[in-house]
């Protein structure tokens, strides 16, 4: 982990709290009408027009096998920072909580090797854990 303090955006998926580096995030929007894309992977819910840009909307709950909760927000990621050659991508999340600082001393490596590229680490807090995910790990195809 880096020696610098990191800013993350915390959000809810089901009963758990997750976070991503704020550097990836361009905006947060309400869930709108999605257009279904035929033959898309199961985690791709569809596409929507965000300020003239076609944005693919994915459901990370499908990828991470999470139950519960109803999506109310979309976190839109910057395709240049996220290293995504397929354009803008948004994640359906149940709630967006806050932007917070993470001390690298409070971040442990993922306790499992399965899906290791999707989990950057586990942030230890007095009230539990926050799973730090890597948006690059969810592929559109």
N, C-alpha and C positions, 0 to 999 in steps of 0.2 A: 504494500500500500504506500501511497505518497505521504510525505511528511506534512504537507499542507492540509489545512482544514478544508473540507469539501461541502458545498451546498447541494442539497438534494431536495427533490419534490416528493413528499410522502402522499400515498394514496391507498385506498382500500380495495381489495379484491376478496370478496367473501368476508370471512371473519378475521383476516390477517392484514397487517400493514406492510406495504412494500414501498420502495423508493427507487428513483433513478436520479442520476446526476442532472442538475438543473441545466447544464451545458447542452443537453440533448433537446430540451423543451423549447418550442417556439410559441405555443399558445395552448390554452385550455378552453374548450367550447362545450356547450350543451349538446347532448345527443340529438341529432336531427334525423331527417329522413335519409335512409340508406338505399342505394340501388344495388340489388343482388347481382353478383357476377357469376354466370354459369361456370361450372366445373372448377370453381376456386377451391383451395384447400379448406378444410373444416374450420380453421381458426380465422379465416377471412370472412367477415360479416358482409362486406360490400364496399362500395365507394360513395363518397359524397363530395360536393363542390364546396371548397372553402376558399373564398376570396379569389375565385377564378382558377383555382388549382384542383385538379382531381386528386383526392386523398384516399388512399386505401385504409379501411378501418378493420382492425383485427381485434380479436377477443383473446387477451392473454390467459383468461381462465381456461380456455380450451387447451392451450399449450401447456400450462402448469397443472392441469387437472384439478381445478378448484370449483367447488360447488357454492351456491348461495349468493345472495345479493342481486340487485338489479342495477345495471349500468345507468348512470345519470350524467356522466361527463366523458369527454374525449380528450386525452392528452396527445397533442400533435407534436411529432418529433421533426427536427431539422434534418432533412436527408443528407446534407453535407457533413454534419457532425456525426450522424448515426451511420455514416458510411453505407448508405442505402442507395444503390444505383437505380432503384425502381421508383423513385419519387417520394412524395410526402406520405407519411404513415401516421395514423392515429390509433391509440389504444383505448378501448372501452374500459372504463373503470367505474366502480360503484360510487366512490366519493374521492375528492381531492382534499387532503387535509391541510398541509402547510409546507412552506419551504423552511428547512432547518439546516443547521451546521452539523457536520459529522466530524468528530475527532478521529483521525485514523487509528489511534490507540484503542478505540472502542469498536473496531471492525475486525471480525474474525473471518478466516477463509470459510467457504461453504463446507459444511460437515459431510457432504456427499460428493462423490465424483460424477455421479449421473447428473447430466444437465449442468455440469460445472461451468460451461461457457455462458449459460443464461443467468447464473447467480454470481455476482461480483463478490459478495460477502454477506455476513450477518452483523447488523449493527446492534450492539448490546445497549439496552436502556434500563433504567431503574424499574420501569413498568413492563418490561418484556423485550422482545426482539423485533427488528425491522429487517425485512429481506431486501437487500440491495440488488436489483436486477439490471441486466445489461440489455438495452433495447436492440442492439445488433444481433442478438441471439435468435430473435424471432424472424425467420425468413418468410417472404411473401409467397414463395412457391414450394 
